[in-house]
Amino acid sequence: MYIKSLKLQNFRNYADESFAFDPAVNLICGENGQGKTNLLEAAAACSTMRLFRTAQKKEGLRFGENHAFIFADFLAQERDISLELRFSRTKAMEIYKNGVRQKRQSDAQGLLKTVLFCPEDLMLVRAGAAARRRFLDTALCQMRPNYARYLEEYNRLHEHKTRILRDSEEKPSLLSMWEDFSLRMAHIGAQIIRYRAYYCRKLLKAAAAVYADIAPHEVLSGVYKTVSSVTDPFADARTIEKQLIDHVFSHKTAEIAAKSCLSGPHKDDLELLLDGRSAASFGSQGQVRTCTLSLKLAERELFFDEDGEYPVLLLDDVMSELDEQRRRALVKFVSGDIQTFITTANLAYFDEDLLAAARVVRLPLEQKDGE
């Protein structure tokens, strides 16, 4: 699996640029503000159908423009695929696969698979639970199309129900819909919890192996934690659904008072442990960074186990944030069999062999004739 080319029009700081890439290592080199991260964000968007730096896709538009485009040509499962994302300031993003418009973004998610590692991820362990849920969801949406559809519906239900709760003080009649929304959220939420639990079990096993390779005297483990009285996230969906229903109905008064949804997988977390203790609370900075590095590299291995293909690895300026030991550990996973994009302002982080084998894209690109 690899990206052959990207064409960007009015996306972020790019007016109209085209890029061709090597199937192996691509070093995106430039000073701050030249568009290195923007290029990786475009590549990641073709996988996840979202922008990793903002929830508002219109923020990807170049200043003063009303429309933007990302065109990608890539090889996946030995098939040539073209994908076009059309952004607008006034309407939802449109997606075209091989020239045919897709009805739902979940129809295109995961055609191209990517694993992104950026400096913000280094705080994944100590960040709030929402960051770790997003980490799980990003991988699962690429790996399991059904999961993407469940998550899309659940988020829509959660948004509507939250609006009902917030407006119910002024319009009490809205609460007549509370039960219907709660039941449907429990039904969909049970599926989400099962997907996450099984994925976490595989992820943590793979991450523990990576962590042991970097820090052999420590043990990484973890658990998927639910807060909605779900006693076993590996149980059948009907059992989990019943427990979610019992929880939400017993907390109805509290939900109305809090004006927010108190039950469901949007409250869950992935707890990470080092030698049985909370990595977030007791881990040193180096241990926390090793945890995150292990999770990201484990994610890559799970994609390979699933499809027999490695995902595209996107490394956004992380070399400058890692010490020498962790840089060496990360570079070990950069090989000719895996397409990798690495943004950097300093090529000195890389040895001569890697530099000789890589395609180096220097930003800003040379100006075109007439510009």
C-alpha positions as CSV (number, residue, x, y, z in Angstrom):
1,M,0.0,0.0,0.0
2,Y,1.4,3.4,-0.9
3,I,0.4,6.8,-2.1
4,K,1.6,7.5,-5.7
5,S,0.7,11.2,-5.8
6,L,-1.2,14.0,-4.2
7,K,-2.6,17.2,-5.8
8,L,-3.7,20.0,-3.6
9,Q,-5.8,23.0,-4.6
10,N,-6.6,25.8,-2.1
11,F,-5.9,23.4,0.8
12,R,-4.2,25.1,3.8
13,N,-1.3,27.1,2.4
14,Y,-1.2,25.3,-1.0
15,A,-2.8,27.2,-4.0
16,D,-2.1,24.5,-6.6
17,E,0.6,21.9,-6.0
18,S,1.3,18.4,-7.1
19,F,3.6,15.8,-5.4
20,A,4.9,12.5,-6.5
21,F,6.1,10.1,-3.8
22,D,8.5,7.2,-3.4
23,P,6.9,3.8,-2.4
24,A,9.4,3.7,0.5
25,V,10.7,6.7,2.5
26,N,9.8,10.3,1.8
27,L,11.4,13.1,3.8
28,I,9.4,16.3,3.8
29,C,11.9,19.0,4.7
30,G,11.3,22.7,5.4
31,E,11.2,25.4,8.0
32,N,8.2,26.0,10.2
33,G,5.2,27.4,8.4
34,Q,6.2,26.0,5.0
35,G,3.4,23.4,4.9
36,K,5.0,20.2,6.0
37,T,2.2,19.2,8.4
38,N,-0.4,20.4,5.9
39,L,0.9,17.8,3.4
40,L,0.7,15.0,5.9
41,E,-2.8,16.2,6.9
42,A,-3.9,15.9,3.3
43,A,-2.6,12.4,3.1
44,A,-4.2,11.4,6.4
45,A,-7.5,12.9,5.3
46,C,-7.7,10.5,2.3
47,S,-7.6,7.7,4.9
48,T,-9.8,9.0,7.8
49,M,-12.0,11.5,5.9
50,R,-11.3,14.1,8.5
51,L,-8.6,16.7,9.3
52,F,-6.5,15.7,12.3
53,R,-5.9,19.3,13.5
54,T,-9.5,20.5,13.4
55,A,-13.1,19.1,13.6
56,Q,-14.2,21.8,11.0
57,K,-13.2,20.7,7.5
58,K,-13.8,24.2,6.2
59,E,-10.8,25.3,8.2
60,G,-8.7,23.4,5.7
61,L,-9.6,26.0,3.0
62,R,-6.9,28.4,2.0
63,F,-7.5,31.9,3.3
64,G,-10.0,33.7,1.1
65,E,-11.1,30.7,-0.9
66,N,-14.5,29.0,-0.9
67,H,-13.5,25.6,-2.3
68,A,-10.6,23.2,-1.8
69,F,-9.6,19.9,-3.3
70,I,-7.4,17.0,-2.4
71,F,-6.7,14.5,-5.2
72,A,-4.9,11.2,-4.3
73,D,-3.8,8.3,-6.4
74,F,-2.7,5.2,-4.4
75,L,-2.2,1.5,-4.6
76,A,-4.1,-0.7,-2.1
77,Q,-4.7,-4.5,-2.2
78,E,-3.0,-4.4,-5.6
79,R,-5.6,-2.1,-7.0
80,D,-5.1,1.5,-8.3
81,I,-7.5,3.8,-6.6
82,S,-8.1,7.5,-7.0
83,L,-9.8,9.5,-4.3
84,E,-11.0,13.1,-4.4
85,L,-12.1,15.1,-1.4
86,R,-13.9,18.4,-2.2
87,F,-14.2,20.9,0.6
88,S,-16.6,23.8,0.7
89,R,-17.2,26.7,3.0
90,T,-21.0,26.3,2.7
91,K,-21.7,22.6,2.5
92,A,-20.5,19.2,3.6
93,M,-17.4,17.5,2.1
94,E,-17.9,15.5,-1.0
95,I,-16.0,12.3,-1.7
96,Y,-15.3,10.7,-5.1
97,K,-13.8,7.3,-5.5
98,N,-12.5,6.6,-9.1
99,G,-14.7,9.5,-10.2
100,V,-17.9,8.2,-8.6
101,R,-19.4,10.2,-5.7
102,Q,-19.7,8.2,-2.5
103,K,-23.0,8.5,-0.4
104,R,-21.3,8.2,3.0
105,Q,-17.8,9.0,4.2
106,S,-17.7,5.5,5.7
107,D,-17.8,4.1,2.2
108,A,-14.3,5.6,1.5
109,Q,-12.7,5.3,5.0
110,G,-10.0,2.8,5.2
111,L,-9.5,2.3,1.4
112,L,-6.1,3.9,2.2
113,K,-4.9,3.1,5.6
114,T,-2.5,5.4,7.6
115,V,-0.9,5.5,11.0
116,L,-0.2,9.1,12.1
117,F,2.3,10.0,14.8
118,C,2.6,13.7,15.7
119,P,4.1,15.6,18.6
120,E,0.7,16.0,20.2
121,D,0.4,12.2,20.4
122,L,3.4,12.1,22.8
123,M,0.9,13.3,25.5
124,L,-1.7,10.6,24.5
125,V,-1.1,8.8,27.8
126,R,-1.6,11.8,30.0
127,A,-4.3,13.5,27.9
128,G,-8.0,13.2,28.7
129,A,-9.9,10.1,27.9
130,A,-11.3,11.7,24.7
131,A,-7.9,11.6,23.1
132,R,-7.5,7.9,23.7
133,R,-11.0,7.2,22.4
134,R,-10.2,9.2,19.3
135,F,-7.0,7.2,18.9
136,L,-9.0,3.9,19.0
137,D,-11.8,5.2,16.8
138,T,-9.4,6.5,14.1
139,A,-7.8,3.0,13.7
140,L,-11.1,1.1,13.9
141,C,-12.9,3.3,11.3
142,Q,-10.1,2.4,8.9
143,M,-10.1,-1.3,9.8
144,R,-13.8,-2.0,10.2
145,P,-16.3,-0.2,7.8
146,N,-19.2,-1.3,10.0
147,Y,-17.6,0.3,13.0
148,A,-17.3,3.6,11.1
149,R,-21.0,3.5,10.4
150,Y,-21.9,2.7,14.0
151,L,-19.7,5.5,15.2
152,E,-21.2,7.9,12.7
153,E,-24.7,7.1,13.9
154,Y,-23.8,7.1,17.5
155,N,-22.2,10.6,17.3
156,R,-25.3,11.9,15.5
157,L,-27.6,10.5,18.2
158,H,-25.4,11.8,21.0
159,E,-25.4,15.3,19.5
160,H,-29.2,15.3,19.1
161,K,-29.8,13.9,22.6
162,T,-27.5,16.4,24.1
163,R,-29.4,19.2,22.4
164,I,-32.6,17.8,23.8
165,L,-31.3,17.8,27.3
166,R,-29.8,21.3,27.0
167,D,-33.1,22.8,25.6
168,S,-35.4,20.8,27.8
169,E,-35.6,23.5,30.6
170,E,-37.2,25.9,28.1
171,K,-39.1,23.3,26.2
172,P,-40.0,20.4,28.5
173,S,-41.9,18.6,25.7
174,L,-38.6,17.7,24.1
175,L,-38.0,15.1,26.9
176,S,-40.7,13.0,25.2
177,M,-37.9,11.9,22.8
178,W,-35.4,11.0,25.6
179,E,-36.4,7.4,25.8
180,D,-36.2,6.7,22.0
181,F,-32.8,8.3,21.8
182,S,-31.5,6.5,24.9
183,L,-32.6,3.1,23.6
184,R,-31.1,3.6,20.2
185,M,-27.8,4.9,21.7
186,A,-27.7,1.8,23.9
187,H,-28.2,-0.5,20.9
188,I,-25.4,1.2,18.9
189,G,-23.2,1.8,21.9
190,A,-23.1,-2.0,22.7
191,Q,-21.6,-2.7,19.3
192,I,-19.0,0.1,19.7
193,I,-17.9,-1.2,23.1
194,R,-17.4,-4.7,21.8
195,Y,-15.4,-3.5,18.8
196,R,-13.2,-1.4,21.0
197,A,-12.6,-4.1,23.7
198,Y,-11.5,-6.7,21.2
199,Y,-9.3,-4.2,19.4
200,C,-7.7,-3.0,22.6
201,R,-6.9,-6.6,23.6
202,K,-4.9,-7.1,20.4
203,L,-3.4,-3.6,20.5
204,L,-2.1,-4.0,24.0
205,K,-0.5,-7.4,23.3
206,A,1.4,-5.9,20.3
207,A,2.3,-2.7,22.2
208,A,3.7,-4.7,25.1
209,A,6.0,-6.5,22.8
210,V,7.2,-3.2,21.2
211,Y,7.7,-1.6,24.7
212,A,9.7,-4.6,25.9
213,D,12.0,-4.2,23.0
214,I,12.7,-0.5,23.9
215,A,12.6,-0.9,27.8
216,P,13.0,-4.7,28.6
217,H,12.8,-4.2,32.3
218,E,9.3,-2.8,32.3
219,V,5.9,-4.2,31.4
220,L,3.2,-2.3,29.6
221,S,-0.4,-3.5,30.0
222,G,-3.8,-1.9,30.0
223,V,-7.6,-2.4,30.1
224,Y,-10.6,-0.9,28.2
225,K,-12.7,0.7,31.0
226,T,-16.4,1.4,30.7
227,V,-18.2,3.7,33.1
228,S,-21.8,2.6,32.3
229,S,-22.1,-0.5,34.5
230,V,-20.9,-2.7,31.7
231,T,-19.3,-5.6,33.6
232,D,-17.8,-7.4,30.6
233,P,-17.1,-5.5,27.4
234,F,-16.4,-8.8,25.7
235,A,-20.0,-10.1,26.4
236,D,-22.5,-10.5,23.6
237,A,-24.0,-7.2,22.3
238,R,-27.5,-8.0,23.8
239,T,-26.0,-8.3,27.3
240,I,-24.1,-5.0,27.0
241,E,-27.1,-3.3,25.5
242,K,-29.3,-4.3,28.5
243,Q,-26.6,-3.0,31.0
244,L,-26.4,0.3,29.1
245,I,-30.2,0.6,29.2
246,D,-30.3,-0.1,32.9
247,H,-27.6,2.5,33.5
248,V,-29.2,5.3,31.5
249,F,-32.7,4.8,32.9
250,S,-31.3,4.8,36.4
251,H,-29.5,8.1,35.7
252,K,-32.3,9.9,33.8
253,T,-32.8,12.5,36.6
254,A,-29.1,13.1,36.7
255,E,-28.9,13.5,32.9
256,I,-31.6,16.1,32.9
257,A,-30.0,18.0,35.7
258,A,-26.5,17.8,34.1
259,K,-27.9,18.5,30.6
260,S,-25.5,15.9,29.2
261,C,-25.5,12.2,28.3
262,L,-24.0,10.2,31.2
263,S,-24.2,6.7,29.8
264,G,-22.5,5.1,26.8
265,P,-19.1,4.5,25.1
266,H,-18.5,8.3,24.8
267,K,-17.5,8.1,28.4
268,D,-15.1,5.1,28.2
269,D,-11.3,5.1,28.4
270,L,-8.2,3.0,27.6
271,E,-6.2,2.8,30.9
272,L,-2.5,2.1,30.4
273,L,-0.4,0.5,33.1
274,L,3.4,0.2,33.6
275,D,4.3,-2.6,36.0
276,G,0.7,-2.6,37.1
277,R,0.6,1.1,38.0
278,S,-1.1,3.9,36.1
279,A,1.2,5.2,33.4
280,A,-0.6,8.6,33.4
281,S,-0.1,9.1,37.1
282,F,3.2,7.5,37.8
283,G,5.1,7.2,34.4
284,S,8.1,9.4,33.8
285,Q,8.2,11.6,30.7
286,G,10.4,9.0,29.0
287,Q,8.1,6.2,29.9
288,V,5.0,8.0,28.7
289,R,6.7,8.7,25.4
290,T,7.7,5.1,25.1
291,C,4.1,4.0,25.8
292,T,2.8,6.2,23.0
293,L,5.5,5.1,20.5
294,S,4.7,1.5,21.4
295,L,0.9,2.0,20.8
296,K,1.5,3.7,17.4
297,L,3.9,1.0,16.2
298,A,1.6,-1.7,17.5
299,E,-1.3,-0.1,15.5
300,R,0.8,-0.5,12.4
301,E,1.3,-4.2,13.1
302,L,-2.4,-4.8,13.6
303,F,-3.2,-3.3,10.2
304,F,-0.7,-5.7,8.7
305,D,-2.2,-8.7,10.5
306,E,-5.6,-7.7,9.2
307,D,-4.9,-7.0,5.5
308,G,-1.4,-8.4,4.8
309,E,-0.4,-4.9,3.9
310,Y,1.3,-2.3,6.0
311,P,-0.4,1.1,6.3
312,V,1.3,4.3,5.2
313,L,3.3,5.7,8.2
314,L,3.0,9.4,8.7
315,L,5.6,10.9,11.1
316,D,5.1,14.6,11.7
317,D,8.2,16.2,13.2
318,V,8.5,13.6,16.0
319,M,12.2,13.1,15.6
320,S,12.9,16.4,17.3
321,E,10.7,15.4,20.2
322,L,12.3,12.1,20.9
323,D,15.6,11.3,22.6
324,E,18.3,9.3,20.7
325,Q,17.1,5.9,22.1
326,R,13.6,6.4,21.0
327,R,14.6,7.8,17.6
328,R,16.6,4.7,16.9
329,A,13.7,2.5,18.0
330,L,11.4,4.4,15.6
331,V,13.8,4.3,12.6
332,K,14.0,0.5,13.0
333,F,10.4,0.4,11.8
334,V,11.2,2.5,8.7
335,S,12.0,0.1,5.9
336,G,11.7,-0.2,2.1
337,D,8.6,-2.4,2.5
338,I,6.5,0.4,4.2
339,Q,5.8,3.8,2.7
340,T,6.8,6.4,5.3
341,F,6.5,10.2,5.3
342,I,8.7,12.0,7.8
343,T,8.5,15.8,8.2
344,T,11.5,17.5,9.6
345,A,13.4,20.8,9.7
346,N,16.7,19.0,10.3
347,L,18.0,16.2,8.1
348,A,20.8,15.6,10.5
349,Y,18.5,13.3,12.5
350,F,18.9,10.7,9.7
351,D,21.9,8.5,8.8
352,E,23.5,8.5,5.3
353,D,21.9,5.3,4.2
354,L,18.4,6.5,4.9
355,L,19.1,9.8,3.2
356,A,20.5,8.1,0.2
357,A,17.4,5.8,-0.2
358,A,14.7,8.4,0.6
359,R,13.0,10.9,-1.7
360,V,13.6,14.3,-0.2
361,V,10.8,16.9,-0.8
362,R,12.0,20.4,0.1
363,L,9.5,23.1,0.9
364,P,8.6,25.6,-0.3
365,L,8.6,24.1,-3.8
366,E,10.2,26.1,-6.5
367,Q,7.8,28.7,-8.0
368,K,6.2,27.8,-11.3
369,D,6.7,30.0,-14.4
370,G,4.7,33.1,-14.2
371,E,4.3,33.1,-10.4
